[in-house]
Amino acid sequence: QTCALPISQMPPPPGALEIQRPVPHPMEIARHYEAAMDSVRLLLAGKPEYIPDQDWPDCIKRNVDHLKHMMQNPWWDGYDLAPFQQAIDAHQ
């Protein structure tokens, strides 16, 4: 597990135009959910030994930003987003 997020999962920069995207295929939604849950598990478990101390704050920020971005998607019907919010709240 690493801290780097794929470009497709990075939140848009501040002030970026919102682009209306089609609803992804259910399997793609499930992959997005699992990727977000990877962020949740990392944030709730605390700093792993393999991440240097000086890199941990940036890792937290990237993963929190990822979860906030994922929560903005409108297609989470049937998915439990409470863990996303729990992980975000743990690092605010």
N, C-alpha and C positions, 0 to 999 in steps of 0.2 A: 504494500500500500504506500503510495507516495502522496505528496501534497500538490503536485502539479495537476491542474485540471485540463482536460482537452479543450481546445478552442471552442468547440461546439457547446460546451457547458459553462463557459465564462460569461459572467453578466455583462450586459452592454455598458459602455462608458457613460458617465453622467451626461445628460443632455442628448443622448442618442435618440433618434427617431424610433418610435415603436413601429415595428413591422407586423402586420397581421399575418400569422402563419396558419396553415391548415392544421387540423387536429392530427397528430401523429398516429400511426398504426398502434394498436394496443401493445404489441410486442416492444415497440420503441418506447412507449410510455413506461412499460415495466423496466426497461433498461435505464431510463432516466431515474426512475424511483430507486433502483438498486444503486446507481451512482450517487444519488443524494444520500442514501442510507450509509454508503461508505463514508461520506463526510460526517454524518451523524455519529457513527461508531468511532471515528477518529477523534472528533471533538469531545465526546463524552468519556472516552477512555483516558484522555490526557496525553501528554507528549510522549511519543514512542522514543526509545533509546536511539534509534537510527537518525532522528531529526536533531541537528545541532541546536543548542539553546538559542542561538542568535537567529535561527530560521523559524522558530516556533511561532512568534507573534505574526509573521507574514503568512504562515501556513494557516493559522486560525482565521485571519482576515479573509483569505481566499476561500476557505471552506464555508465560513459564515455568509460571505457574499454569494457563493454558489447556492446555498440553501435559500437565501432570500429570493434570488432569481428564480429558482425552481418553484417556490411557493406562489409566484405571480402567474404561473401557467394555469389556464382555466380548465384543463382537461384531467384533473385528478379525481374524477368521480370514483368512489369506492376505495380510494387510498387513504390511509391514516397519515395525515401530515403533522400530527402532534409531536412525533419525534423530531421533525425538522425544527419546530418552534422551540422545543426543549433544548436542543443543541445551540440554537441561536441565543436563547435567553441565558444559557450557561456562560456565554462569552461576550455579553454586552457590558 
